[in-house]
Structures are given as C-alpha cells and as structure tokens.
Amino acid sequence: MDNLAINYLTEDGSSTVLFQPSELIDFPESWDWQKTWQYKLIEDPFSFQAVWMLEHQYCYTLGRGASEKNLRFDLNDSKFNLYRIDRGGEVTHHLPGQLVIYLVLDLHRYKTDLHWYLRKLENVLIDVLDELGLNGYRLEGMTGVWCQGEKVGSIGVGCKRWITQHGMSLNVNCDLTGFQKIVPCGLHGYPTGRLSKWLPNITMMQVRSLMKKSLNKHFGLLWT
C-alpha cells in the first residue's frame, strides 16, 4: 500500500502551516521564505513544518552544478530572470499557470532517505492526475511525472540536516513557449506538456484542492 503509515507521527509532529498566496510571487521572495523556515526547523525540531502552493512570475532556475549548456539563450540578453539555487536538478522554467509546491518538512518525522522522498513527491503528482482522470507515470531512472509522453511534473529538492526545501511543479494551463528556450531538466527529446492539453477547462483552484488532498494522503499533514 502506497499510503504513508502515520502511526509514528504525533499530532504536533505532522502539523503543517499551509501558505497559498493569491498573487504571483517573485522567486527570490519564496526562496527566502523557505530558508527562514528551514532554519527555524533546524533550530527548533518541534516547530511546525510548512508548505507553499503558489504561482511564480516568469523566471528560470538552475540547480546545483546545473550546466549552462542547457540554456538556449544568451545569458546577457535574457527575457526572464535566471537564478542559480541550492536544489538538485538542471534548469527549469517557472511562470503563471504552473502550480509550484515548496515543502519545508522534517524527514526525521518520516524517513531520512532522499530517494524515498523523491518517489513520494512523484506519487503526490500521480495521484492528482489520477483524480483528474489522467494517467500520470514515472520513467525508470528519471525524476518527475509524465502524461501521454509529455513531462508535466518536475521535482527538485534541497535538504539540510534532513530538513527539506524546494519541491515540485505541475504545468496546469501555462504557456509552454518559454520551455523552448531551455533543455528542461537537461532531458533531450522529452517534450514538456500541460494538463490543459487534455482538460481544456481545468482551473488552478481545482488543482490546488487536489494537491492539498494528495499531500495529506502521502505525508499525513495536519493543515494549520
């Protein structure tokens, strides 16, 4: 059974503050939020965890050690801001119409295993697609979620003393043009997709609700 057994989590241990800003968020602002909360959890292991569900202004981010060879534009003449950050993975694109989920969780409360954590995040995304009547799946040896041959969900995390930051994104009804300026996640030959291709009337509010439900299922989060 894929559901996480919650019996080893106390009620306080799974309490999580959920932030859902309605406005578009600049990437540096959300990064500061995560770093501040991560530091708080490191200093006080009994404090609440935190999750953000939001949409970003247009930007690109590069993970630790990501190659600039996966950029198809001049760094000195970029239409959007580019940030090199402390997550794993290669380059990705953030923009309106893409739901981004950042998680500052204490893996001591679950399992101190990043491979396990990445697979759980994939399961969260796959369950959201399943609720929408879509077949989401992973590809062996890769991180992320695909639907009908197109990558719709990306994952990149950071972790310090088993306290996570960063997380995952799901392309809902975003403009995919900006992805043509990069090699998304460094994967050549894997097209990027969005849920609205198969569900033209899908709304962000609908996906946010299902995401909250799936996070609760897989991580036993008690929203505060």
C-alpha positions as CSV (number, residue, x, y, z in Angstrom):
1,M,0.0,0.0,0.0
2,D,1.5,3.3,-1.1
3,N,-0.2,5.4,1.6
4,L,2.2,6.5,4.4
5,A,1.5,4.9,7.7
6,I,1.1,7.8,10.0
7,N,1.0,6.0,13.4
8,Y,4.5,7.1,14.3
9,L,3.7,10.8,13.9
10,T,2.3,12.7,16.8
11,E,-0.4,15.2,16.1
12,D,2.0,18.1,16.6
13,G,4.6,16.3,14.6
14,S,2.6,16.4,11.4
15,S,1.1,19.9,11.9
16,T,2.0,22.0,8.9
17,V,1.4,25.6,8.0
18,L,0.0,26.0,4.5
19,F,0.6,29.2,2.6
20,Q,-1.4,29.8,-0.6
21,P,-0.7,33.4,-1.8
22,S,-3.1,34.5,-4.5
23,E,-0.7,36.9,-6.2
24,L,2.2,35.9,-8.5
25,I,5.4,35.6,-6.4
26,D,8.9,36.6,-7.4
27,F,11.2,33.6,-7.0
28,P,13.7,35.2,-4.5
29,E,10.9,36.0,-2.1
30,S,9.7,32.4,-2.0
31,W,13.3,31.2,-1.6
32,D,13.8,33.5,1.4
33,W,10.6,32.1,3.0
34,Q,11.8,28.6,2.7
35,K,15.3,29.3,4.0
36,T,13.9,31.1,7.0
37,W,11.5,28.3,7.8
38,Q,14.2,25.6,7.3
39,Y,16.5,27.4,9.7
40,K,13.6,27.6,12.2
41,L,13.0,23.8,12.0
42,I,16.7,23.1,12.4
43,E,16.9,25.3,15.5
44,D,13.6,24.0,16.9
45,P,12.8,20.4,15.8
46,F,9.4,20.7,17.5
47,S,8.2,23.6,15.4
48,F,5.6,23.4,12.6
49,Q,6.5,22.3,9.1
50,A,5.5,24.5,6.1
51,V,4.1,24.1,2.6
52,W,3.6,26.8,0.0
53,M,1.3,26.4,-3.1
54,L,1.9,29.3,-5.5
55,E,2.5,30.6,-8.9
56,H,5.7,32.5,-9.9
57,Q,6.5,35.4,-12.1
58,Y,8.3,34.3,-15.3
59,C,11.8,33.1,-14.5
60,Y,14.3,30.2,-14.9
61,T,16.2,28.4,-12.2
62,L,19.4,26.3,-12.3
63,G,20.1,23.7,-9.7
64,R,23.4,23.0,-8.0
65,G,26.0,22.1,-10.6
66,A,23.5,22.6,-13.5
67,S,25.1,23.1,-16.9
68,E,24.5,26.3,-18.7
69,K,24.7,24.2,-21.9
70,N,21.0,23.5,-21.3
71,L,20.2,27.2,-21.9
72,R,19.2,28.1,-25.4
73,F,19.5,31.9,-24.9
74,D,22.2,34.5,-24.3
75,L,22.7,35.0,-20.5
76,N,23.4,38.7,-21.2
77,D,20.2,39.1,-23.2
78,S,17.5,37.0,-21.3
79,K,13.9,37.9,-21.4
80,F,13.4,36.5,-17.9
81,N,15.4,36.4,-14.7
82,L,17.7,33.4,-14.1
83,Y,18.5,32.2,-10.6
84,R,21.1,29.6,-9.6
85,I,19.8,27.9,-6.5
86,D,20.5,25.2,-3.9
87,R,18.4,22.4,-5.2
88,G,19.2,19.3,-7.2
89,G,18.5,19.1,-10.9
90,E,19.1,21.1,-14.0
91,V,17.3,24.1,-15.5
92,T,13.6,24.6,-15.3
93,H,11.0,27.3,-16.1
94,H,8.5,28.9,-13.7
95,L,5.6,31.0,-14.8
96,P,1.9,31.8,-14.3
97,G,-0.4,28.8,-14.9
98,Q,2.1,26.4,-13.3
99,L,1.4,25.3,-9.7
100,V,4.6,25.2,-7.6
101,I,4.7,23.4,-4.3
102,Y,7.5,24.1,-1.8
103,L,7.9,21.8,1.2
104,V,9.9,22.5,4.3
105,L,9.5,19.1,6.0
106,D,11.5,17.4,8.7
107,L,12.3,14.0,7.3
108,H,13.2,12.7,10.7
109,R,9.4,12.6,11.1
110,Y,9.1,10.3,8.1
111,K,12.2,8.6,6.7
112,T,15.7,10.1,6.3
113,D,16.0,8.9,2.7
114,L,16.0,11.4,-0.2
115,H,15.3,8.6,-2.8
116,W,12.2,7.7,-0.8
117,Y,11.2,11.4,-0.6
118,L,11.5,12.0,-4.3
119,R,9.3,9.0,-5.0
120,K,6.7,10.2,-2.6
121,L,6.6,13.6,-4.3
122,E,6.1,11.8,-7.6
123,N,3.3,9.8,-6.0
124,V,1.6,13.0,-4.9
125,L,1.6,14.3,-8.5
126,I,0.5,11.0,-10.0
127,D,-2.5,10.9,-7.6
128,V,-3.5,14.4,-8.6
129,L,-3.5,13.4,-12.2
130,D,-5.5,10.2,-11.3
131,E,-8.2,12.3,-9.6
132,L,-8.4,14.3,-12.9
133,G,-8.9,11.1,-14.9
134,L,-5.3,11.3,-16.4
135,N,-2.7,8.6,-16.3
136,G,0.4,10.0,-14.8
137,Y,3.5,7.9,-14.6
138,R,7.3,8.0,-13.9
139,L,10.1,6.8,-16.1
140,E,12.7,4.5,-14.8
141,G,15.9,6.2,-13.8
142,M,14.4,9.7,-14.0
143,T,12.7,12.1,-11.6
144,G,9.3,13.7,-12.5
145,V,5.9,12.7,-13.8
146,W,4.8,12.2,-17.4
147,C,1.4,12.0,-19.1
148,Q,1.0,10.6,-22.7
149,G,4.7,11.0,-23.4
150,E,5.0,14.6,-22.2
151,K,6.6,15.7,-18.9
152,V,4.0,17.7,-16.9
153,G,5.5,17.5,-13.4
154,S,9.1,18.4,-12.3
155,I,10.8,17.8,-9.0
156,G,13.9,19.4,-7.5
157,V,14.7,19.4,-3.8
158,G,17.3,20.7,-1.3
159,C,17.9,19.3,2.1
160,K,20.0,20.4,5.1
161,R,20.1,18.2,8.2
162,W,17.2,16.3,6.8
163,I,15.0,19.5,6.6
164,T,13.8,19.9,3.0
165,Q,13.2,22.9,0.8
166,H,12.2,23.5,-2.8
167,G,9.9,20.8,-4.1
168,M,7.8,20.2,-7.3
169,S,5.8,21.9,-10.0
170,L,2.9,20.9,-12.2
171,N,2.1,22.5,-15.5
172,V,-1.6,23.2,-15.4
173,N,-2.5,25.8,-18.1
174,C,0.7,27.7,-18.6
175,D,2.2,29.0,-21.8
176,L,4.9,26.5,-22.8
177,T,6.8,28.8,-25.2
178,G,9.5,29.6,-22.5
179,F,10.4,26.0,-22.3
180,Q,11.7,26.1,-25.8
181,K,14.5,28.4,-24.6
182,I,16.0,25.6,-22.4
183,V,16.5,21.9,-22.3
184,P,14.1,21.3,-19.4
185,C,15.7,19.3,-16.6
186,G,18.6,18.6,-19.0
187,L,16.5,15.9,-20.8
188,H,16.9,16.0,-24.6
189,G,14.0,14.6,-26.6
190,Y,11.4,14.7,-23.9
191,P,8.6,17.2,-24.7
192,T,7.1,19.3,-22.0
193,G,3.3,19.2,-21.5
194,R,0.5,20.8,-19.6
195,L,-2.8,19.4,-18.2
196,S,-5.0,21.8,-20.2
197,K,-4.0,19.9,-23.4
198,W,-6.2,17.1,-22.2
199,L,-8.5,19.1,-19.9
200,P,-9.2,22.4,-21.6
201,N,-11.4,23.7,-18.8
202,I,-9.1,22.8,-15.9
203,T,-8.7,25.5,-13.3
204,M,-5.9,26.3,-10.9
205,M,-8.3,26.2,-8.0
206,Q,-9.3,22.7,-8.9
207,V,-5.7,21.5,-9.0
208,R,-4.8,23.3,-5.7
209,S,-7.6,21.5,-3.9
210,L,-6.5,18.1,-5.2
211,M,-2.9,18.8,-4.4
212,K,-3.8,19.6,-0.8
213,K,-5.7,16.3,-0.6
214,S,-2.8,14.3,-2.1
215,L,-0.2,15.9,0.2
216,N,-2.4,15.0,3.2
217,K,-2.6,11.4,1.9
218,H,1.1,10.8,1.4
219,F,2.5,12.9,4.3
220,G,-0.3,12.9,6.8
221,L,-0.1,16.7,7.1
222,L,-2.5,18.4,9.5
223,W,-3.0,21.8,8.0
224,T,-2.7,24.8,10.3
